[in-house]
Amino acid sequence: MAEKVLEVIGLNKRFYQKKKMFQDPIPPVKAVTDVNLTVYKGETLSIVGESGCGKTTLARCIVKAIDSNEGEVYYHNRDGEKIDFLNGDKKTFKKHRKDIQMIFQDPFSSLDPRMTVFDIISEPLKANFKLTKEEIEKKVSDIAAANGLNINYLRRYPHAFSGGQRQRIGIARALVTQPDIVVCDEAVSALDVSIQAQIINLLKDLQEDLGITYVFIAHDLSVVEHISDRVAVMYLGRIIEIAKTDDLFFTPKHPYSEALLSAVPKADPTEKMERIILEGEVPNPMNIPSGCHFHPRCSYATDKCKKEVPALVKIGDNGHESACHYANELNLKGV
């Protein structure tokens, strides 16, 4: 059985707005609702869904960039210890902060324009380790070279680099502490297609060499298919399907997953695309529909879907899970 490296249990995040005088109470924005995930050592778990479904909020809660309202995140370190990453004491959190790192979406705004590339990459080392100047310089040079950066340019500032090079700087900063887990938040979405391919191949090579585990946040399913071992689909803050990549792409078990997959471009230009157009808009996260959150836009919905919230349950013996009342009955199309 694969070794667990990260467990997310019952994670919830709500955003509250301050009520003005004489104003009715404002309901909270339910960004993440009761998310449960298990990530295994050395794998890439991708999380996909429409913009606004809660992917980035979930990622930031996992690394404790923002505080969650309820839930637990457990990190299983290399010594076999189970670390409470969210609710543990500050000393424990500081000790293991270096083991879970994040690559941010925008390769420019996530880098301090007043710092040189060397200072940006070396900052996590200075914060987490007691190293000599020579040791820091060697580690920064090694990780920069591994990320395809010219070590002669490390004293330059971020504005002197292209988008792809800036993303490599962000990756180098995340990997310099040799973390076990890296959360990639739309790590290639702001890049050109050719640069995307370079960064994806770089991430895969580094994973193979260093044994890193990735939680990969994305909305481009073509990228997800290429890099992932498993895929989790989010809708309105909930995980509604999770499966191995091939299983989800070829035999989806949730109507929302089927609709997402229908939008994936075909490699053959002569093949006709049968796009599934979802009716209506994504519901307001301040006023989530009763029952299955997807039922107002689902062509398969029944009265049961409007009343009962479907649980995320196993479908078969291959680790495929779906939150649909009719997952075993529907014959849904994949790519």
Phi, psi and omega in degrees: 000140181296150183275128178289142175236338181211134175233129175245123187233118173056041184282131178227139174221123177237142177252127182253145176250144179288133180277132177278165181299135180067013179262143176296152179304138180264123180294148181288157172275117181271090187280321179225130185230113171049056180271130175236125180218146170234127181245135185256153186300131174083000181263169171243114176257117179265144176240121186236164178157171179295160174301134180092005183277351177110010183298309183292322178299318177299315180299316182291329175292321181299316181272002179064033171287331169229155182274136174274163179275316176219162175118173183224145172232119180249129177253125178264108186278181186291342179269005179085007179278146178257108187260126175282100190283333183266319189252004179285174180286165185297325181295317179294318180298315180297322181296323185254006178303323183291343186274344177233110184243169184224138172255124187272163187292311185270114184286357178254308184292341179277355179250134180289116183293347180270354182253146174286165179299321179300315180294322180297313183287326184278345184303314177298327178294317181293329182281332189245345184227157172256095184238154175284166179300320180293320179295319179297314180299321180292315180296318179295316179296320181294313183288328177294316179295321179296334179265011175077023178262143178284117185292345177284348183254012185290344179268005177273171181259159186304328184295344182277000185245157176284172180300317180295321178292323178295323177293325175297324176296316178298322178293317179299319179298320181289328187265350187295335178273003183055060182286162173277325186233135174234124176265116182257108182266099181050049190294342182236003187292334183269006186252158174295159186301317181295323178288325176305314181299319179296316182292320179297314178296324177297314180299319180293319179295317179294324177297318180293321183284322189252352180070032183282149172256131180249137162252110193251110180270127183201164170235356177270104185291337176294320176293316181300317181298326184284325191256343193267151167265319176225159181228134173246134181255128179251145173214123180050045174086357181247149169278119184252347175200143176213134184196168170298151188304310182297320180297316182290321184286329184257332180224067179297151182239017176221136181303327179293319177298320178300318180293319178298316183292332180292343181270355180289125181299143179276143178289331180267113183293343180275347182278129183283132178273130176256081184285133175266114180266115180285136179283148175073188181250165174297128182301156178291125180293352174273347181218072186285138181299153176288166179065220176290126182299336185270353191299328179295341183246004187263129180282348181260002189294144175236182178299326179299321181295329182283341187250324187249133176281118181287138177277156176279106186238158181287141176242104182079197186247016186253020179077011180277128179232143180216144176255067178220133181298334187242029183301325182276349184256329183283142175252090188267150182269138173259201180283000000 
